[in-house]
């Protein structure tokens, strides 16, 4: 998700997206520890998306 798309979202949408992305990240990390996932860079991308969304929430 690009920064311009994040800015356009409402505060409630951002909060819900952060919550779902955090759940996805934790399950992705858990699955990666059990068996290596196909694309480990997905963890980094998801972590950065969460950081972008939380930064936008902090700005508001």
Backbone as a ProteinNet text record, in pm:
[ID]
protein_1_A
[PRIMARY]
XXXXXXXXXXXXXXXXXXXXXXXXXXXXXXXXXXXXXXXXXXXXXXXXXXXXXXXXXXXX
[TERTIARY]
84.8	0	89.5	60.6	141.5	100.4	189.9	164.6	44.2	28.8	-85.1	-217.5	-218.4	-339.8	-367.6	-261.9	-277.5	-334.3	-289.3	-335.3	-484.9	-534.7	-674.8	-770	-718.2	-803.7	-849.8	-964.9	-1014.1	-939.7	-953.4	-883.2	-928.4	-1057.8	-1109.5	-1059.2	-1054.9	-1001.8	-855.2	-779.6	-637.9	-620.6	-699.7	-689	-720.3	-823	-859.1	-753.6	-697.3	-593.4	-465.9	-433.1	-315.7	-338	-457.5	-487.4	-477.7	-535.4	-529.9	-388.2	-314.9	-177.3	-88.5	-112.9	-35.1	-62.6	-188.3	-222.6	-156.6	-157.7	-94.3	55.4	117.7	261.1	296.5	219.7	250	231.8	127.6	108.5	215.4	255.7	359.9	493	524.7	648.5	644.8	530.4	516.7	534.2	467.5	479.1	621.4	689.7	826.9	921.9	892.6	977.1	957.3	836.7	809.4	869.9	831	885.6	913.2	1027.3	1059	952.7	907.4	806	872	791.1	842.7	910.5	849.7	904.4	925.3	1043.5	1067	1068	1081.3	1077.2	937.8	838.3	700.4	691.6	772.7	773.9	820	925.9	979.3	880	819.4	723	604.5	553.1	438.5	474.1	594.3	638.5	648.1	695.5	706.4	570.4	476.8	341	276.4	297.5	243.3	304.9	434	501.4	446.9	421.5	365.1	227.3	145.3	10	9.4	94	99.5	156.9	248.7	302.3	193.1	111.6	1.4	-100	-125.2	-215.1	-158.2	-28.1	35.7	29.5	37.8	27.2	-108.2	-209.9	-346.7	-369.7
-117.1	0	123.6	215.1	335.8	438.8	531.8	635.2	720.9	749.5	830.9	759.6	627.8	551.7	551.3	546.3	544.6	676.7	787.7	920.4	936.7	875.6	890.1	811.2	712.9	630.2	706.5	668.1	728.8	668.4	731.2	685.3	545.9	519.5	387.4	279.1	312.1	215.6	185.6	288.4	268.7	178.2	202.3	120.1	-25.9	-49	-187.6	-253.2	-177.4	-232.9	-263	-179.2	-205.8	-333.7	-350.8	-470.3	-597.1	-595	-713.8	-741.1	-635.7	-654.3	-708.9	-665.8	-716.5	-865.1	-905.2	-1047.1	-1128.2	-1074	-1142.2	-1157.7	-1052.9	-1056.8	-1162.5	-1168.6	-1267.6	-1410.2	-1434.1	-1568.3	-1600.4	-1499.7	-1519.7	-1553.5	-1483.9	-1513	-1653.2	-1690.4	-1822.9	-1931.5	-1914.2	-2012.5	-2020	-1908.3	-1904.5	-1977.9	-1974.6	-2046.6	-2197.1	-2238.6	-2381.8	-2436.9	-2378.6	-2417.5	-2289.4	-2279.2	-2156.3	-2124.7	-1998.8	-1959.6	-1932	-1929.4	-1914.9	-1779.5	-1672.9	-1538.9	-1472.5	-1485.2	-1427.4	-1274.4	-1212.9	-1066.6	-1013.4	-1099	-1059.6	-1010.9	-1068.5	-1025.7	-881.1	-848.2	-711.8	-612	-649	-560	-532.2	-636.2	-621.1	-536.2	-556.1	-477.9	-328.8	-300.4	-160.7	-98.1	-175.6	-124.4	-88.2	-173.2	-145.4	-17.2	0.5	121.2	245.6	236.6	351.4	387.9	285.8	312.9	368.3	315.9	367.1	507.7	538.2	674.3	772	732.4	817.7	837.7	732.2	745.2	842	836.3	925.3	1070.9	1092.5	1229.1	1290.2	1205.2	1253.9	1274.8
0	0	0	-89.3	-100.7	3.8	29.7	130.3	90.8	-37.5	-81.4	-54.2	-64.2	-34.4	115.4	195	340.5	389	331.8	373.1	346	240	203	293.6	367.1	452.1	575.4	625.5	749	867.6	983	1102.6	1143	1135.7	1172.5	1077	947.7	851.5	879.6	912.6	943.8	1065	1168.3	1288.8	1258.7	1179.4	1147.3	1059.1	965.6	879.1	956.8	1055.4	1139.1	1219.6	1271.5	1350.5	1265.5	1146.8	1062.3	1013.2	980.7	934.1	1045.5	1168.6	1281.2	1302.8	1288.9	1300.6	1189.6	1068.3	955.8	979.5	1032.3	1056.4	1159.9	1266.6	1369.5	1317.1	1239.1	1183.8	1079.6	1002.9	902.7	969.1	1077.1	1151	1210.1	1265.8	1325.7	1219.7	1105.9	998	944.9	941.7	891.6	986.1	1114.9	1209.9	1198.7	1168.6	1155.8	1026.4	916.2	786.7	709.4	645.2	571.7	466.1	466.6	369.1	234.8	131.1	-4.5	-25.8	26.8	6.8	143.6	202.5	334.6	335.3	218.8	212.6	243.2	237	269.7	413.8	502.5	642.6	652	580.6	583.8	525	414.3	349	440.6	504.3	593.4	715.3	768.8	883.7	848.2	729.4	685.9	660.5	607.7	587.3	720.4	820.9	954.3	1008.5	987.9	1036.2	967.4	837.8	765.3	818.9	842.4	890.7	1032.2	1119.8	1256.9	1260.7	1171.3	1162.5	1121.7	1025	982.5	1095.4	1172.2	1286.3	1389.8	1410.9	1507.1	1460.9	1329.9	1276.5	1305.7	1301.5	1322.3	1469.3
[MASK]
++++++++++++++++++++++++++++++++++++++++++++++++++++++++++++

